Amino acid sequence: MAENEQAEEAVMTALEGVIDPELTIDIVNLGLIYGVTVEGNKCTVKMTLTTMGCPLSDMLNDQITAAALSVEGIDHCDIDLVWEPAWDMGQMTRYAKVSLGVHG
């Protein structure tokens, strides 16, 4: 596995520790993370939020940045917040759906 791929996986694993305080599920299992790319010591996290007016975006920003910087070799993190494709409950993992009592 290439060094960048290992770093991308490590960042994704670190992001599993970032919990959405409203839903109490991590942002990876909620399906909010669309991708992580690492170039050198910089990573970019492509993500969305459950709603456009999410009041928690600043707090999540700080937690996402801290999680990414906790990975060895990552010194800078950019967050690419996108609205396309729009998030929906179908992007959640089975774990998230079971935890939230969502069926289907």
N, C-alpha and C positions, 0 to 999 in steps of 0.2 A: 504494500500500500504506500502511496506517495506521501511525503511529509505533510503536504498541504491537506490531503484527505484525512490524515490522522488528526491534525489540528482542528479541522472542521468537525470531525466526530467528537473530539474532546470539548469543543465549544458547545455543540449540541447537547452533550451530556451535562455540561455545566448549566445550560439553560433549563434543564429539567428541575433545577432547584429554585427557579423563579416562579412563584405561586401567584396566580391571579387572586387578589384578596376577596373579590366579590364571589367568585365561583369556587375558590379554594382548591383549584386544580392547577398543575403547572402549565405554563404556556406552550410547551411542546406537545403534551397530550391533548391540549385544547385545539391544536392545529393552527395556532397563530404564527408559527415560524414557517416561512415558505422556503428558507434556505440560508446557509451560512457559507461564505467564501472567505478563504484566507490567502493573502498574498504577502509573503514575508512575515512581518510582525504585526500586520494589520488585518483585522477581520471586519466583514460587513455582514450584518444580520438583516435579512429581508423578512419583513413581518407585516402583520396587520393587527387590528384590534377588533374586539367583538362588535363595537359600535363606534361610529365616527366621533362622537362627542365624549368618548371615554374619559372620565375625570381622573383616571389613574395613570394616564400616559406618562406623566413626568416621573412618577414613582417607579413605574415599570422600566422606563428608560434607564434610570439609575441602577436598578437591579440587574438589568440585562447587561449593561456596561460592566458592572462589577463582576458578573459571572464570566463574561468573555475574558476580562483581564486576569481572572484567576487561573486561566490556562497558561501553562509555561510557554514562553515565546511570544505571547500576544501582548503588545504594548499599546495598541490603539483599537478602538471599536467604533464603527459607524453603524447607525441604525437607519435602514432604508424602509420607511413606513409607507406601505402601499395600500390601496383600496380596491385593486383589481388583481386577482379575482376576489370578490367580496367573501368574507368569512360566513360560513353557515355551520350548523350543528353537524352536518355530514362530514366535516373535516376533523372532528374529534376522534380520538382512538377509542377502542372498545372500553378500555380502562376508564376514560373520562366519562363516557356515556353511562357505564354502570355506576360510577361514583355519583353522578348527578341524577340518576334514576331516569335517564332518557332511553326509551326503547325504540328500536327500529333502525 
